[in-house]
Every structure is written in structure tokens, then in C-alpha cells.
Amino acid sequence: MGWVSAGDYEVALDGGKVVCRNAAGRLLKSVPPKIADDPAVVGLKQLVEWLERHERQCDLVHSAAADRTHDVFGRLNPTDPARFARAWLAAAHYTEELDRALCAAAWSG
């Protein structure tokens, strides 16, 4: 786990959650309110949200591509290319919007 400085504390991601330790290295039960607005903490929380959205998009694309039903004789039914296309386009649109947001944030900050 890689730790990032946030004021007098260090923060990291552990199992999809932002964790914090004090200067002595003791792991705290929660992130102290005084560093909740620290850019490192906010960035890690945004990263967790992005990873969760990305995981959902990947799951949608995968399930659309892997959805193969069988008829009563065990033969594969035709796939639904429209469902796969919708999932793929949603993921592509999300990625494009993310690129725009990251670029805007980089230029403004």
C-alpha cells in the first residue's frame, strides 16, 4: 500500500476505502475531519468512485458480450448485438467524458 501525505497524516487506499495513519504510523479508525478536504484525501475518494463506475461499465460490457442463451435443443441462440453495442457505447462515452473532465481539471489546477 502506498501512503500519501495529507497534512500531519498519511492516507492510502485499502480495499476500496480511504485509510489514514498518524505521524507515529498508527492506523486510525477513520479519516480525521480536519483533513477531509485535503487534495490527497479528495483525490483518493474520487479515484474510488471512478474505479467503482469503471467496474460497473466493464461488467455491463462483459455480460452483454458473454450472454449466450441456448434453445431447447442446446444450440446457442443468436447474440443481441444491439445490447453489446449499447454497453460498449456507454463505456466509450463515459471514457470520453472522463478524459474531458481530467483535462479541464489539469488545466484549471
Biopython code that builds the backbone (N, CA, C, O; Angstrom):
import numpy as np
from Bio.PDB.StructureBuilder import StructureBuilder

atoms = [
    (1, "MET", "N", (0.860, -1.163, 0.000)),
    (1, "MET", "CA", (0.000, 0.000, 0.000)),
    (1, "MET", "C", (0.906, 1.225, 0.000)),
    (1, "MET", "O", (1.826, 1.315, 0.813)),
    (2, "GLY", "N", (0.654, 2.169, -0.905)),
    (2, "GLY", "CA", (1.425, 3.395, -0.969)),
    (2, "GLY", "C", (0.744, 4.514, -0.195)),
    (2, "GLY", "O", (-0.434, 4.795, -0.414)),
    (3, "TRP", "N", (1.463, 5.139, 0.690)),
    (3, "TRP", "CA", (0.907, 6.205, 1.527)),
    (3, "TRP", "C", (1.225, 7.559, 0.923)),
    (3, "TRP", "O", (2.303, 7.765, 0.365)),
    (4, "VAL", "N", (0.271, 8.490, 1.039)),
    (4, "VAL", "CA", (0.404, 9.847, 0.521)),
    (4, "VAL", "C", (0.222, 10.808, 1.691)),
    (4, "VAL", "O", (-0.668, 10.620, 2.520)),
    (5, "SER", "N", (1.060, 11.834, 1.758)),
    (5, "SER", "CA", (0.953, 12.817, 2.837)),
    (5, "SER", "C", (-0.303, 13.653, 2.694)),
    (5, "SER", "O", (-0.684, 14.064, 1.598)),
    (6, "ALA", "N", (-0.941, 13.894, 3.843)),
    (6, "ALA", "CA", (-2.128, 14.756, 3.916)),
    (6, "ALA", "C", (-2.060, 15.492, 5.247)),
    (6, "ALA", "O", (-2.558, 15.008, 6.263)),
    (7, "GLY", "N", (-1.439, 16.663, 5.229)),
    (7, "GLY", "CA", (-1.240, 17.390, 6.478)),
    (7, "GLY", "C", (-0.268, 16.628, 7.368)),
    (7, "GLY", "O", (0.802, 16.220, 6.917)),
    (8, "ASP", "N", (-0.637, 16.438, 8.629)),
    (8, "ASP", "CA", (0.199, 15.693, 9.576)),
    (8, "ASP", "C", (-0.058, 14.189, 9.510)),
    (8, "ASP", "O", (0.443, 13.442, 10.350)),
    (9, "TYR", "N", (-0.813, 13.748, 8.546)),
    (9, "TYR", "CA", (-1.218, 12.346, 8.429)),
    (9, "TYR", "C", (-0.767, 11.794, 7.087)),
    (9, "TYR", "O", (-0.238, 12.517, 6.243)),
    (10, "GLU", "N", (-0.984, 10.513, 6.913)),
    (10, "GLU", "CA", (-0.780, 9.865, 5.625)),
    (10, "GLU", "C", (-2.033, 9.074, 5.302)),
    (10, "GLU", "O", (-2.650, 8.476, 6.184)),
    (11, "VAL", "N", (-2.405, 9.075, 4.025)),
    (11, "VAL", "CA", (-3.606, 8.364, 3.590)),
    (11, "VAL", "C", (-3.246, 7.401, 2.469)),
    (11, "VAL", "O", (-2.251, 7.572, 1.764)),
    (12, "ALA", "N", (-4.091, 6.381, 2.329)),
    (12, "ALA", "CA", (-3.895, 5.377, 1.279)),
    (12, "ALA", "C", (-5.231, 4.713, 0.997)),
    (12, "ALA", "O", (-6.218, 4.949, 1.694)),
    (13, "LEU", "N", (-5.248, 3.884, -0.030)),
    (13, "LEU", "CA", (-6.430, 3.081, -0.334)),
    (13, "LEU", "C", (-6.198, 1.666, 0.172)),
    (13, "LEU", "O", (-5.122, 1.094, -0.004)),
    (14, "ASP", "N", (-7.230, 1.112, 0.804)),
    (14, "ASP", "CA", (-7.165, -0.269, 1.270)),
    (14, "ASP", "C", (-8.531, -0.902, 1.055)),
    (14, "ASP", "O", (-9.490, -0.572, 1.752)),
    (15, "GLY", "N", (-8.617, -1.799, 0.104)),
    (15, "GLY", "CA", (-9.881, -2.474, -0.162)),
    (15, "GLY", "C", (-10.981, -1.540, -0.625)),
    (15, "GLY", "O", (-12.144, -1.739, -0.276)),
    (16, "GLY", "N", (-10.638, -0.529, -1.401)),
    (16, "GLY", "CA", (-11.649, 0.398, -1.904)),
    (16, "GLY", "C", (-12.077, 1.447, -0.893)),
    (16, "GLY", "O", (-13.112, 2.091, -1.069)),
    (17, "LYS", "N", (-11.302, 1.626, 0.155)),
    (17, "LYS", "CA", (-11.638, 2.597, 1.196)),
    (17, "LYS", "C", (-10.401, 3.435, 1.504)),
    (17, "LYS", "O", (-9.281, 2.925, 1.495)),
    (18, "VAL", "N", (-10.609, 4.731, 1.778)),
    (18, "VAL", "CA", (-9.506, 5.603, 2.164)),
    (18, "VAL", "C", (-9.190, 5.347, 3.637)),
    (18, "VAL", "O", (-10.064, 5.457, 4.497)),
    (19, "VAL", "N", (-7.937, 5.005, 3.916)),
    (19, "VAL", "CA", (-7.496, 4.780, 5.294)),
    (19, "VAL", "C", (-6.446, 5.825, 5.652)),
    (19, "VAL", "O", (-5.811, 6.418, 4.780)),
    (20, "CYS", "N", (-6.278, 6.036, 6.954)),
    (20, "CYS", "CA", (-5.397, 7.096, 7.423)),
    (20, "CYS", "C", (-4.545, 6.588, 8.582)),
    (20, "CYS", "O", (-4.991, 5.774, 9.391)),
    (21, "ARG", "N", (-3.312, 7.084, 8.644)),
    (21, "ARG", "CA", (-2.464, 6.797, 9.800)),
    (21, "ARG", "C", (-1.835, 8.100, 10.278)),
    (21, "ARG", "O", (-1.628, 9.030, 9.499)),
    (22, "ASN", "N", (-1.536, 8.147, 11.573)),
    (22, "ASN", "CA", (-0.956, 9.357, 12.144)),
    (22, "ASN", "C", (0.556, 9.362, 11.943)),
    (22, "ASN", "O", (1.114, 8.455, 11.326)),
    (23, "ALA", "N", (1.214, 10.401, 12.475)),
    (23, "ALA", "CA", (2.660, 10.554, 12.281)),
    (23, "ALA", "C", (3.446, 9.404, 12.905)),
    (23, "ALA", "O", (4.541, 9.078, 12.449)),
    (24, "ALA", "N", (2.883, 8.787, 13.955)),
    (24, "ALA", "CA", (3.550, 7.654, 14.607)),
    (24, "ALA", "C", (3.360, 6.354, 13.829)),
    (24, "ALA", "O", (3.972, 5.338, 14.159)),
    (25, "GLY", "N", (2.517, 6.382, 12.802)),
    (25, "GLY", "CA", (2.285, 5.198, 11.984)),
    (25, "GLY", "C", (1.103, 4.357, 12.421)),
    (25, "GLY", "O", (0.866, 3.285, 11.863)),
    (26, "ARG", "N", (0.349, 4.831, 13.423)),
    (26, "ARG", "CA", (-0.809, 4.073, 13.915)),
    (26, "ARG", "C", (-1.996, 4.293, 12.986)),
    (26, "ARG", "O", (-2.340, 5.429, 12.659)),
    (27, "LEU", "N", (-2.614, 3.201, 12.567)),
    (27, "LEU", "CA", (-3.779, 3.257, 11.688)),
    (27, "LEU", "C", (-4.982, 3.779, 12.464)),
    (27, "LEU", "O", (-5.301, 3.269, 13.538)),
    (28, "LEU", "N", (-5.648, 4.792, 11.923)),
    (28, "LEU", "CA", (-6.811, 5.394, 12.569)),
    (28, "LEU", "C", (-8.085, 4.712, 12.098)),
    (28, "LEU", "O", (-8.116, 4.100, 11.030)),
    (29, "LYS", "N", (-9.141, 4.823, 12.905)),
    (29, "LYS", "CA", (-10.423, 4.199, 12.557)),
    (29, "LYS", "C", (-11.100, 4.908, 11.395)),
    (29, "LYS", "O", (-11.846, 4.287, 10.637)),
    (30, "SER", "N", (-10.846, 6.203, 11.249)),
    (30, "SER", "CA", (-11.446, 6.970, 10.156)),
    (30, "SER", "C", (-10.536, 8.141, 9.810)),
    (30, "SER", "O", (-9.582, 8.441, 10.528)),
    (31, "VAL", "N", (-10.845, 8.788, 8.710)),
    (31, "VAL", "CA", (-10.092, 9.964, 8.289)),
    (31, "VAL", "C", (-10.538, 11.139, 9.161)),
    (31, "VAL", "O", (-11.734, 11.425, 9.231)),
    (32, "PRO", "N", (-9.602, 11.828, 9.830)),
    (32, "PRO", "CA", (-9.986, 12.964, 10.668)),
    (32, "PRO", "C", (-10.664, 14.061, 9.845)),
    (32, "PRO", "O", (-10.256, 14.329, 8.715)),
    (33, "PRO", "N", (-11.697, 14.695, 10.408)),
    (33, "PRO", "CA", (-12.414, 15.748, 9.670)),
    (33, "PRO", "C", (-11.522, 16.893, 9.207)),
    (33, "PRO", "O", (-11.796, 17.520, 8.183)),
    (34, "LYS", "N", (-10.448, 17.172, 9.962)),
    (34, "LYS", "CA", (-9.613, 18.324, 9.592)),
    (34, "LYS", "C", (-8.826, 18.103, 8.298)),
    (34, "LYS", "O", (-8.333, 19.067, 7.712)),
    (35, "ILE", "N", (-8.699, 16.863, 7.845)),
    (35, "ILE", "CA", (-8.020, 16.633, 6.560)),
    (35, "ILE", "C", (-8.973, 16.097, 5.496)),
    (35, "ILE", "O", (-8.535, 15.686, 4.421)),
    (36, "ALA", "N", (-10.263, 16.097, 5.787)),
    (36, "ALA", "CA", (-11.240, 15.563, 4.824)),
    (36, "ALA", "C", (-11.223, 16.321, 3.501)),
    (36, "ALA", "O", (-11.525, 15.747, 2.455)),
    (37, "ASP", "N", (-10.871, 17.615, 3.539)),
    (37, "ASP", "CA", (-10.833, 18.425, 2.321)),
    (37, "ASP", "C", (-9.439, 18.517, 1.713)),
    (37, "ASP", "O", (-9.236, 19.240, 0.737)),
    (38, "ASP", "N", (-8.488, 17.802, 2.272)),
    (38, "ASP", "CA", (-7.131, 17.801, 1.732)),
    (38, "ASP", "C", (-7.161, 17.213, 0.319)),
    (38, "ASP", "O", (-7.852, 16.223, 0.081)),
    (39, "PRO", "N", (-6.421, 17.810, -0.620)),
    (39, "PRO", "CA", (-6.434, 17.307, -2.000)),
    (39, "PRO", "C", (-6.099, 15.819, -2.126)),
    (39, "PRO", "O", (-6.636, 15.140, -3.001)),
    (40, "ALA", "N", (-5.226, 15.311, -1.271)),
    (40, "ALA", "CA", (-4.882, 13.884, -1.341)),
    (40, "ALA", "C", (-6.073, 13.019, -0.970)),
    (40, "ALA", "O", (-6.328, 12.001, -1.614)),
    (41, "VAL", "N", (-6.806, 13.416, 0.066)),
    (41, "VAL", "CA", (-7.979, 12.650, 0.506)),
    (41, "VAL", "C", (-9.080, 12.730, -0.542)),
    (41, "VAL", "O", (-9.682, 11.718, -0.902)),
    (42, "VAL", "N", (-9.336, 13.937, -1.029)),
    (42, "VAL", "CA", (-10.376, 14.124, -2.047)),
    (42, "VAL", "C", (-10.030, 13.333, -3.301)),
    (42, "VAL", "O", (-10.898, 12.693, -3.895)),
    (43, "GLY", "N", (-8.758, 13.376, -3.707)),
    (43, "GLY", "CA", (-8.328, 12.637, -4.890)),
    (43, "GLY", "C", (-8.506, 11.135, -4.745)),
    (43, "GLY", "O", (-8.924, 10.462, -5.687)),
    (44, "LEU", "N", (-8.190, 10.606, -3.570)),
    (44, "LEU", "CA", (-8.364, 9.167, -3.352)),
    (44, "LEU", "C", (-9.837, 8.783, -3.350)),
    (44, "LEU", "O", (-10.207, 7.737, -3.883)),
    (45, "LYS", "N", (-10.682, 9.626, -2.754)),
    (45, "LYS", "CA", (-12.124, 9.342, -2.755)),
    (45, "LYS", "C", (-12.678, 9.371, -4.177)),
    (45, "LYS", "O", (-13.504, 8.535, -4.542)),
    (46, "GLN", "N", (-12.219, 10.337, -4.979)),
    (46, "GLN", "CA", (-12.662, 10.405, -6.372)),
    (46, "GLN", "C", (-12.166, 9.198, -7.153)),
    (46, "GLN", "O", (-12.869, 8.685, -8.023)),
    (47, "LEU", "N", (-10.960, 8.745, -6.846)),
    (47, "LEU", "CA", (-10.428, 7.557, -7.514)),
    (47, "LEU", "C", (-11.271, 6.330, -7.194)),
    (47, "LEU", "O", (-11.550, 5.521, -8.079)),
    (48, "VAL", "N", (-11.679, 6.185, -5.936)),
    (48, "VAL", "CA", (-12.539, 5.060, -5.543)),
    (48, "VAL", "C", (-13.851, 5.110, -6.316)),
    (48, "VAL", "O", (-14.307, 4.091, -6.835)),
    (49, "GLU", "N", (-14.465, 6.307, -6.396)),
    (49, "GLU", "CA", (-15.725, 6.451, -7.139)),
    (49, "GLU", "C", (-15.523, 6.099, -8.603)),
    (49, "GLU", "O", (-16.358, 5.413, -9.193)),
    (50, "TRP", "N", (-14.425, 6.558, -9.201)),
    (50, "TRP", "CA", (-14.163, 6.270, -10.608)),
    (50, "TRP", "C", (-13.970, 4.774, -10.824)),
    (50, "TRP", "O", (-14.503, 4.210, -11.780)),
    (51, "LEU", "N", (-13.212, 4.130, -9.943)),
    (51, "LEU", "CA", (-12.981, 2.693, -10.085)),
    (51, "LEU", "C", (-14.277, 1.901, -9.976)),
    (51, "LEU", "O", (-14.466, 0.915, -10.689)),
    (52, "GLU", "N", (-15.176, 2.331, -9.081)),
    (52, "GLU", "CA", (-16.466, 1.647, -8.944)),
    (52, "GLU", "C", (-17.306, 1.810, -10.208)),
    (52, "GLU", "O", (-17.921, 0.851, -10.674)),
    (53, "ARG", "N", (-17.333, 3.036, -10.770)),
    (53, "ARG", "CA", (-18.082, 3.256, -12.021)),
    (53, "ARG", "C", (-17.463, 2.454, -13.156)),
    (53, "ARG", "O", (-18.176, 1.852, -13.959)),
    (54, "HIS", "N", (-16.145, 2.446, -13.220)),
    (54, "HIS", "CA", (-15.446, 1.707, -14.273)),
    (54, "HIS", "C", (-15.739, 0.210, -14.169)),
    (54, "HIS", "O", (-15.943, -0.463, -15.180)),
    (55, "GLU", "N", (-15.757, -0.296, -12.957)),
    (55, "GLU", "CA", (-16.063, -1.714, -12.758)),
    (55, "GLU", "C", (-17.470, -2.041, -13.250)),
    (55, "GLU", "O", (-17.683, -3.075, -13.884)),
    (56, "ARG", "N", (-18.433, -1.160, -12.959)),
    (56, "ARG", "CA", (-19.806, -1.386, -13.431)),
    (56, "ARG", "C", (-19.871, -1.369, -14.957)),
    (56, "ARG", "O", (-20.553, -2.200, -15.558)),
    (57, "GLN", "N", (-19.161, -0.421, -15.590)),
    (57, "GLN", "CA", (-19.154, -0.354, -17.052)),
    (57, "GLN", "C", (-18.535, -1.619, -17.646)),
    (57, "GLN", "O", (-19.061, -2.172, -18.612)),
    (58, "CYS", "N", (-17.438, -2.072, -17.081)),
    (58, "CYS", "CA", (-16.795, -3.298, -17.577)),
    (58, "CYS", "C", (-17.708, -4.503, -17.400)),
    (58, "CYS", "O", (-17.786, -5.362, -18.278)),
    (59, "ASP", "N", (-18.398, -4.566, -16.268)),
    (59, "ASP", "CA", (-19.333, -5.673, -16.038)),
    (59, "ASP", "C", (-20.454, -5.671, -17.067)),
    (59, "ASP", "O", (-20.862, -6.730, -17.547)),
    (60, "LEU", "N", (-20.960, -4.473, -17.412)),
    (60, "LEU", "CA", (-22.030, -4.387, -18.414)),
    (60, "LEU", "C", (-21.550, -4.867, -19.779)),
    (60, "LEU", "O", (-22.242, -5.626, -20.457)),
    (61, "VAL", "N", (-20.366, -4.421, -20.175)),
    (61, "VAL", "CA", (-19.827, -4.838, -21.473)),
    (61, "VAL", "C", (-19.579, -6.346, -21.472)),
    (61, "VAL", "O", (-19.913, -7.034, -22.436)),
    (62, "HIS", "N", (-18.999, -6.852, -20.397)),
    (62, "HIS", "CA", (-18.712, -8.286, -20.322)),
    (62, "HIS", "C", (-19.990, -9.112, -20.354)),
    (62, "HIS", "O", (-20.071, -10.100, -21.085)),
    (63, "SER", "N", (-20.986, -8.720, -19.571)),
    (63, "SER", "CA", (-22.220, -9.517, -19.543)),
    (63, "SER", "C", (-22.947, -9.455, -20.878)),
    (63, "SER", "O", (-23.566, -10.433, -21.297)),
    (64, "ALA", "N", (-22.874, -8.298, -21.553)),
    (64, "ALA", "CA", (-23.513, -8.194, -22.865)),
    (64, "ALA", "C", (-22.802, -9.080, -23.886)),
    (64, "ALA", "O", (-23.445, -9.696, -24.735)),
    (65, "ALA", "N", (-21.479, -9.142, -23.798)),
    (65, "ALA", "CA", (-20.722, -9.953, -24.752)),
    (65, "ALA", "C", (-20.825, -11.445, -24.440)),
    (65, "ALA", "O", (-20.793, -12.272, -25.351)),
    (66, "ALA", "N", (-20.947, -11.789, -23.166)),
    (66, "ALA", "CA", (-20.944, -13.196, -22.763)),
    (66, "ALA", "C", (-22.339, -13.805, -22.682)),
    (66, "ALA", "O", (-22.470, -15.001, -22.423)),
    (67, "ASP", "N", (-23.366, -13.019, -22.893)),
    (67, "ASP", "CA", (-24.741, -13.514, -22.751)),
    (67, "ASP", "C", (-25.097, -14.384, -23.952)),
    (67, "ASP", "O", (-25.457, -13.880, -25.015)),
    (68, "ARG", "N", (-24.993, -15.666, -23.770)),
    (68, "ARG", "CA", (-25.325, -16.614, -24.834)),
    (68, "ARG", "C", (-26.311, -17.618, -24.266)),
    (68, "ARG", "O", (-25.945, -18.457, -23.443)),
    (69, "THR", "N", (-27.534, -17.538, -24.694)),
    (69, "THR", "CA", (-28.556, -18.472, -24.225)),
    (69, "THR", "C", (-28.665, -19.643, -25.197)),
    (69, "THR", "O", (-28.192, -19.580, -26.332)),
    (70, "HIS", "N", (-29.293, -20.701, -24.728)),
    (70, "HIS", "CA", (-29.467, -21.911, -25.536)),
    (70, "HIS", "C", (-30.951, -22.166, -25.776)),
    (70, "HIS", "O", (-31.798, -21.828, -24.949)),
    (71, "ASP", "N", (-31.245, -22.767, -26.918)),
    (71, "ASP", "CA", (-32.633, -23.159, -27.168)),
    (71, "ASP", "C", (-32.887, -24.522, -26.503)),
    (71, "ASP", "O", (-32.011, -25.060, -25.828)),
    (72, "VAL", "N", (-34.079, -25.066, -26.699)),
    (72, "VAL", "CA", (-34.441, -26.321, -26.032)),
    (72, "VAL", "C", (-33.590, -27.505, -26.491)),
    (72, "VAL", "O", (-33.540, -28.527, -25.807)),
    (73, "PHE", "N", (-32.928, -27.380, -27.630)),
    (73, "PHE", "CA", (-32.078, -28.456, -28.132)),
    (73, "PHE", "C", (-30.602, -28.239, -27.770)),
    (73, "PHE", "O", (-29.746, -29.017, -28.191)),
    (74, "GLY", "N", (-30.301, -27.197, -27.001)),
    (74, "GLY", "CA", (-28.935, -26.937, -26.569)),
    (74, "GLY", "C", (-28.111, -26.114, -27.532)),
    (74, "GLY", "O", (-26.924, -25.885, -27.298)),
    (75, "ARG", "N", (-28.730, -25.664, -28.619)),
    (75, "ARG", "CA", (-27.994, -24.838, -29.576)),
    (75, "ARG", "C", (-27.943, -23.399, -29.067)),
    (75, "ARG", "O", (-28.861, -22.928, -28.395)),
    (76, "LEU", "N", (-26.863, -22.720, -29.398)),
    (76, "LEU", "CA", (-26.737, -21.322, -28.991)),
    (76, "LEU", "C", (-27.718, -20.458, -29.770)),
    (76, "LEU", "O", (-27.824, -20.566, -30.991)),
    (77, "ASN", "N", (-28.423, -19.611, -29.059)),
    (77, "ASN", "CA", (-29.289, -18.628, -29.702)),
    (77, "ASN", "C", (-28.427, -17.483, -30.222)),
    (77, "ASN", "O", (-27.315, -17.276, -29.737)),
    (78, "PRO", "N", (-28.924, -16.749, -31.191)),
    (78, "PRO", "CA", (-28.163, -15.599, -31.686)),
    (78, "PRO", "C", (-27.928, -14.582, -30.562)),
    (78, "PRO", "O", (-28.750, -14.420, -29.661)),
    (79, "THR", "N", (-26.796, -13.917, -30.646)),
    (79, "THR", "CA", (-26.491, -12.884, -29.657)),
    (79, "THR", "C", (-27.309, -11.637, -29.954)),
    (79, "THR", "O", (-27.895, -11.500, -31.027)),
    (80, "ASP", "N", (-27.337, -10.739, -28.991)),
    (80, "ASP", "CA", (-28.023, -9.458, -29.169)),
    (80, "ASP", "C", (-26.961, -8.390, -29.408)),
    (80, "ASP", "O", (-26.473, -7.781, -28.456)),
    (81, "PRO", "N", (-26.595, -8.156, -30.669)),
    (81, "PRO", "CA", (-25.531, -7.185, -30.931)),
    (81, "PRO", "C", (-25.905, -5.774, -30.490)),
    (81, "PRO", "O", (-25.024, -4.977, -30.164)),
    (82, "ALA", "N", (-27.189, -5.456, -30.475)),
    (82, "ALA", "CA", (-27.600, -4.116, -30.048)),
    (82, "ALA", "C", (-27.288, -3.906, -28.564)),
    (82, "ALA", "O", (-26.866, -2.820, -28.166)),
    (83, "ARG", "N", (-27.493, -4.938, -27.750)),
    (83, "ARG", "CA", (-27.195, -4.823, -26.315)),
    (83, "ARG", "C", (-25.702, -4.608, -26.097)),
    (83, "ARG", "O", (-25.295, -3.762, -25.300)),
    (84, "PHE", "N", (-24.890, -5.384, -26.817)),
    (84, "PHE", "CA", (-23.440, -5.217, -26.697)),
    (84, "PHE", "C", (-23.027, -3.828, -27.166)),
    (84, "PHE", "O", (-22.199, -3.179, -26.528)),
    (85, "ALA", "N", (-23.593, -3.371, -28.271)),
    (85, "ALA", "CA", (-23.258, -2.044, -28.793)),
    (85, "ALA", "C", (-23.632, -0.950, -27.799)),
    (85, "ALA", "O", (-22.871, -0.003, -27.600)),
    (86, "ARG", "N", (-24.815, -1.078, -27.169)),
    (86, "ARG", "CA", (-25.223, -0.072, -26.175)),
    (86, "ARG", "C", (-24.255, -0.038, -24.995)),
    (86, "ARG", "O", (-23.876, 1.037, -24.532)),
    (87, "ALA", "N", (-23.857, -1.205, -24.512)),
    (87, "ALA", "CA", (-22.923, -1.263, -23.385)),
    (87, "ALA", "C", (-21.564, -0.696, -23.778)),
    (87, "ALA", "O", (-20.951, 0.047, -23.012)),
    (88, "TRP", "N", (-21.095, -1.048, -24.972)),
    (88, "TRP", "CA", (-19.807, -0.551, -25.430)),
    (88, "TRP", "C", (-19.847, 0.961, -25.624)),
    (88, "TRP", "O", (-18.916, 1.660, -25.225)),
    (89, "LEU", "N", (-20.918, 1.473, -26.235)),
    (89, "LEU", "CA", (-21.028, 2.918, -26.440)),
    (89, "LEU", "C", (-21.135, 3.667, -25.118)),
    (89, "LEU", "O", (-20.575, 4.754, -24.979)),
    (90, "ALA", "N", (-21.842, 3.104, -24.150)),
    (90, "ALA", "CA", (-21.930, 3.748, -22.833)),
    (90, "ALA", "C", (-20.547, 3.835, -22.197)),
    (90, "ALA", "O", (-20.194, 4.858, -21.611)),
    (91, "ALA", "N", (-19.767, 2.766, -22.311)),
    (91, "ALA", "CA", (-18.412, 2.778, -21.757)),
    (91, "ALA", "C", (-17.531, 3.778, -22.506)),
    (91, "ALA", "O", (-16.750, 4.500, -21.886)),
    (92, "ALA", "N", (-17.651, 3.826, -23.824)),
    (92, "ALA", "CA", (-16.860, 4.765, -24.616)),
    (92, "ALA", "C", (-17.239, 6.204, -24.295)),
    (92, "ALA", "O", (-16.365, 7.062, -24.173)),
    (93, "HIS", "N", (-18.532, 6.474, -24.158)),
    (93, "HIS", "CA", (-18.995, 7.823, -23.817)),
    (93, "HIS", "C", (-18.476, 8.220, -22.440)),
    (93, "HIS", "O", (-18.021, 9.348, -22.251)),
    (94, "TYR", "N", (-18.542, 7.302, -21.476)),
    (94, "TYR", "CA", (-18.050, 7.581, -20.132)),
    (94, "TYR", "C", (-16.559, 7.904, -20.172)),
    (94, "TYR", "O", (-16.108, 8.843, -19.516)),
    (95, "THR", "N", (-15.795, 7.131, -20.937)),
    (95, "THR", "CA", (-14.357, 7.359, -21.035)),
    (95, "THR", "C", (-14.068, 8.723, -21.645)),
    (95, "THR", "O", (-13.164, 9.425, -21.192)),
    (96, "GLU", "N", (-14.827, 9.103, -22.667)),
    (96, "GLU", "CA", (-14.635, 10.405, -23.303)),
    (96, "GLU", "C", (-14.931, 11.538, -22.323)),
    (96, "GLU", "O", (-14.182, 12.512, -22.255)),
    (97, "GLU", "N", (-16.019, 11.414, -21.566)),
    (97, "GLU", "CA", (-16.362, 12.436, -20.576)),
    (97, "GLU", "C", (-15.301, 12.510, -19.482)),
    (97, "GLU", "O", (-14.965, 13.596, -19.009)),
    (98, "LEU", "N", (-14.782, 11.368, -19.086)),
    (98, "LEU", "CA", (-13.724, 11.349, -18.074)),
    (98, "LEU", "C", (-12.482, 12.061, -18.596)),
    (98, "LEU", "O", (-11.870, 12.844, -17.869)),
    (99, "ASP", "N", (-12.102, 11.801, -19.843)),
    (99, "ASP", "CA", (-10.946, 12.477, -20.436)),
    (99, "ASP", "C", (-11.136, 13.986, -20.427)),
    (99, "ASP", "O", (-10.211, 14.727, -20.093)),
    (100, "ARG", "N", (-12.329, 14.447, -20.792)),
    (100, "ARG", "CA", (-12.617, 15.887, -20.784)),
    (100, "ARG", "C", (-12.479, 16.468, -19.380)),
    (100, "ARG", "O", (-11.865, 17.518, -19.191)),
    (101, "ALA", "N", (-13.056, 15.776, -18.399)),
    (101, "ALA", "CA", (-13.018, 16.274, -17.022)),
    (101, "ALA", "C", (-11.586, 16.318, -16.493)),
    (101, "ALA", "O", (-11.196, 17.284, -15.837)),
    (102, "LEU", "N", (-10.803, 15.276, -16.775)),
    (102, "LEU", "CA", (-9.419, 15.256, -16.310)),
    (102, "LEU", "C", (-8.587, 16.339, -16.981)),
    (102, "LEU", "O", (-7.746, 16.968, -16.338)),
    (103, "CYS", "N", (-8.815, 16.557, -18.263)),
    (103, "CYS", "CA", (-8.090, 17.601, -18.987)),
    (103, "CYS", "C", (-8.450, 18.978, -18.432)),
    (103, "CYS", "O", (-7.568, 19.808, -18.210)),
    (104, "ALA", "N", (-9.740, 19.220, -18.209)),
    (104, "ALA", "CA", (-10.178, 20.507, -17.654)),
    (104, "ALA", "C", (-9.595, 20.719, -16.262)),
    (104, "ALA", "O", (-9.169, 21.824, -15.926)),
    (105, "ALA", "N", (-9.576, 19.666, -15.457)),
    (105, "ALA", "CA", (-9.022, 19.780, -14.104)),
    (105, "ALA", "C", (-7.523, 20.060, -14.148)),
    (105, "ALA", "O", (-7.009, 20.835, -13.342)),
    (106, "ALA", "N", (-6.825, 19.429, -15.086)),
    (106, "ALA", "CA", (-5.384, 19.639, -15.196)),
    (106, "ALA", "C", (-5.065, 21.070, -15.612)),
    (106, "ALA", "O", (-4.104, 21.661, -15.119)),
    (107, "TRP", "N", (-5.864, 21.628, -16.517)),
    (107, "TRP", "CA", (-5.609, 22.982, -16.985)),
    (107, "TRP", "C", (-6.027, 24.033, -15.967)),
    (107, "TRP", "O", (-5.427, 25.105, -15.903)),
    (108, "SER", "N", (-7.050, 23.737, -15.172)),
    (108, "SER", "CA", (-7.525, 24.742, -14.215)),
    (108, "SER", "C", (-6.752, 24.700, -12.906)),
    (108, "SER", "O", (-6.759, 25.678, -12.159)),
    (109, "GLY", "N", (-6.093, 23.599, -12.615)),
    (109, "GLY", "CA", (-5.417, 23.474, -11.317)),
    (109, "GLY", "C", (-3.969, 23.485, -11.483)),
    (109, "GLY", "O", (-3.234, 23.389, -10.500)),
]
sb = StructureBuilder()
sb.init_structure("model")
sb.init_model(0)
sb.init_chain("A")
sb.init_seg("    ")
for serial, (resi, resn, name, xyz) in enumerate(atoms, 1):
    if name == "N":
        sb.init_residue(resn, " ", resi, " ")
    sb.init_atom(name, np.array(xyz, "f"), 0.0, 1.0, " ", f" {name:<3s}", serial, name[0])
structure = sb.get_structure()
